[in-house]
């Protein structure tokens, strides 16, 4: 019997372990000898042993209650299987679309210290995208939409399409949380780590906090985004066998 989890439940098992699949094509997570399935009832077959072991450790770390929200690596692997794989074309289109309105392309008109801070954090990533990926995105001041070069957007799409479903899931998380597909691709290509991605994504928010002080909503949002990006960074390390 397979085990699925979509909500908080009482713990019903003693031991979680990573087990090589009989087919030799991947790894599974077993709870007391029974295979975990995805929330959508799909086969929960993982591409690497270290990823399976980490997810098994998340199950083992649960207390009397099993809470999906405390298993970020499980969540990302399940997203790859249940949401990204069956909707791959739509995910690719969504991520490519970020190139038309990427956070890094929209700069402040004032004050001067914020302009400088944005340029210092963001321009090196745009320069890398141009030189390393062949994706040259135009920059503007203010929030009015700016057109982007179609050839660059096609090259951006090619890069997005190159990832398998598990890595595409990571790119989707990095991009949607940061607001920048360039930040996402920089992490995927090991140009920056997840912590630096968070710092780049929060330039405007951090500046506002410095000027006006913190409020509970802003702090909660910042902490949530940091946790999501760092969890995705960890997920990428596991996919790479680290």
C-alpha positions, 0 to 999 in steps of 0.5 A: 500500500502506498502512502500519500500526504496532503495535510497534517495527520497523526504520525503512523509509522516508526521508520523512514528510509530511502530504498533503491527502486527495483527497476534500477531507475531511481530511488523511493522513500519507504515508511515502515516498508511502504512506498510514499506516493505523491499527493496526486497519487503519482509514483514518487520516484526520485533521481538521486540517493541523497535526495531520497535520503534527505526526504526520508530524514524529513519524514523521520524528523516529524513528531506526533504530527506529520506536517507537510509544511515542515518538509520543504524538500519533499514539497519540491520533489512532489511539485516536480512530479505532480505539477511541473512534469504534466504542465511543462510547456506552461511552466516554461512559458511562464518563466520565459515571460519573466524576461519581459518584466524582470525585476532587474530591468526596472530601476528607481529614478531616485534617490541616488543611493537606491539607484546605486544599490540596485546597479551594484546588485543587479547589473553584474547579473544582467552582464553575466546573462548577456555574456554567458547566456546570450540573453541581453535585457534592456533596462529602464527607469520607473515601472512603465513596461519596456520591450525586450529583444525577441532573439534574447527572449528565444535564447532565454526560452532555450535555457529554460527548456534545457532543465529537466523537471526536477531542476525546472521546479527549482528554477520556478521557485527561484524565479517566482520568489525573487521576481527575476528569471535572471536571478533564478538562472544565476543560481542554477548556473552557480553564479550566485548562491541562494542567500545572494539571490535573496539579497538581490531580490530584496534590495528595494525592500531592505532599503525601505526598511532602512528608511521607514523601519520594519513592520510585522508584515514586511518582516514575515514576507522577508523571512518567508522568501528567505526560507523558500530560496534557501530551501530551493538552494538546498534542493539543488545541492541534493539534486547535484549529489551534494 
